[in-house]
């Protein structure tokens, strides 16, 4: 066994990258990103929790710079409703409809760094949501997971 094989990988550590407060903020954002229907409905709890766990482990396995950047992005996202939609409330305390309106306002904001901050938070969270199972099939992907091998054509 080589030296590299004896070192436990970062995945084996199970290091979490988000504090309980960071998980609360990410959960609220994820609900807003993935809600669906004409009366807005949050995503299934099992799907949301699985996605949040994958995101949390991904952040935990990243460098310290990335972890600090994610924490900063989540904190800014939490406190911006006052400036984006004029509500003196934290993002995680807004109703689902208010959160969606808040995200829409950030996406369309005239100051581009606010839109980019939302995109920098939204993309990693939603990628984790659509990596396997039924959500992946909804995207039109033809395999059960993103790491599955393609079937060979004869």
C-alpha positions in Angstrom: 0.0 0.0 0.0 1.4 3.4 -1.0 1.5 6.4 1.2 -1.3 8.0 -0.7 -3.6 5.0 -0.2 -3.1 5.2 3.6 -4.2 8.8 3.9 -7.9 9.2 4.5 -9.6 11.3 1.9 -11.4 14.5 2.7 -14.7 12.7 1.9 -14.0 10.2 4.7 -13.7 13.0 7.2 -17.3 14.1 6.7 -16.2 17.7 7.5 -19.2 20.1 7.4 -18.6 23.5 6.0 -21.6 25.3 7.3 -22.4 26.3 10.8 -26.0 25.8 12.1 -26.8 29.4 11.2 -25.2 28.9 7.7 -27.3 25.8 7.2 -30.5 27.7 8.2 -29.7 30.4 5.6 -28.7 27.9 2.9 -31.9 25.9 3.6 -34.1 29.0 3.2 -32.3 30.0 0.0 -32.6 26.5 -1.4 -36.4 26.5 -0.7 -36.7 29.8 -2.6 -34.6 28.5 -5.5 -36.4 25.1 -5.8 -40.0 26.1 -5.0 -42.5 25.2 -7.7 -46.2 25.6 -8.6 -48.7 28.3 -9.0 -49.3 28.4 -5.2 -45.7 28.3 -4.3 -44.7 25.1 -2.6 -41.3 24.3 -1.1 -39.4 21.3 -2.4 -39.8 17.9 -0.8 -38.1 17.8 2.6 -36.0 14.7 1.8 -34.8 16.3 -1.5 -34.0 19.6 0.2 -32.1 17.9 3.1 -30.2 15.6 0.8 -29.2 18.6 -1.3 -28.2 20.6 1.7 -26.1 17.8 3.0 -24.3 17.5 -0.3 -23.7 21.2 -0.4 -22.5 21.3 3.2 -20.0 18.5 2.6 -18.8 20.1 -0.6 -18.1 23.4 1.2 -16.5 21.5 4.1 -14.1 19.8 1.6 -13.1 23.0 0.0 -10.2 25.3 0.9 -10.5 27.7 3.8 -10.7 30.6 1.4 -13.8 29.0 -0.3 -15.4 28.2 3.1 -15.0 31.8 4.2 -16.3 33.1 0.9 -19.4 30.9 1.2 -20.0 32.1 4.7 -19.7 35.7 3.6 -22.0 35.2 0.7 -24.6 33.6 2.9 -24.4 36.3 5.5 -24.8 39.0 2.8 -27.7 37.2 1.3 -29.3 36.9 4.7 -29.2 40.7 5.4 -29.9 42.2 2.0 -33.7 42.2 2.0 -33.7 45.6 3.6 -31.9 47.1 0.6 -33.3 44.9 -2.2 -37.0 44.8 -1.4 -37.3 47.2 1.5 -38.2 44.6 4.1 -36.5 45.0 7.5 -36.2 41.2 8.0 -33.6 38.5 7.4 -34.0 36.4 4.3 -34.5 33.2 6.3 -37.5 34.8 8.1 -39.3 35.9 4.9 -42.2 33.9 3.6 -41.6 31.7 0.5 -43.3 34.2 -1.8 -41.3 37.1 -0.3 -38.1 35.1 -0.7 -38.9 34.5 -4.4 -39.6 38.2 -4.9 -36.3 39.0 -3.1 -34.4 36.7 -5.4 -36.1 38.1 -8.4 -35.2 41.7 -7.2 -31.6 40.6 -6.7 -31.4 39.0 -10.2 -32.7 42.2 -11.8 -30.8 44.7 -9.6 -29.1 47.5 -11.5 -25.9 47.0 -9.5 -24.3 43.9 -11.0 -22.3 42.7 -8.0 -25.6 41.9 -6.2 -26.8 39.8 -9.1 -23.5 38.0 -9.2 -23.6 37.4 -5.5 -27.0 35.7 -6.0 -25.7 33.6 -8.9 -22.6 32.6 -6.9 -24.9 31.2 -4.2 -27.6 29.8 -6.5 -25.5 27.7 -8.9 -23.6 25.5 -6.4 -26.9 24.9 -4.4 -28.9 24.0 -7.4 -26.2 21.8 -9.0 -26.2 19.7 -5.9 -30.0 19.4 -6.2 -29.9 17.9 -9.7 -27.0 15.5 -9.5 -28.8 12.2 -9.2 -32.1 10.3 -9.2 -35.4 11.7 -10.4 -34.3 15.4 -10.4 -31.4 14.4 -12.8 -33.8 12.6 -15.1 -36.0 15.7 -15.1 -33.1 17.5 -16.8 -33.1 15.0 -19.6 -29.8 13.3 -18.5 -29.9 9.6 -19.7 -28.0 7.9 -16.8 -28.9 7.4 -13.1 -26.1 9.7 -11.9 -23.5 12.1 -13.2 -20.7 9.6 -12.4 -22.4 6.6 -14.2 -20.7 5.3 -17.3 -22.4 5.5 -20.6 -23.7 2.3 -22.1 -21.5 1.1 -25.0 -23.1 1.0 -28.3 -22.3 -2.1 -30.4 
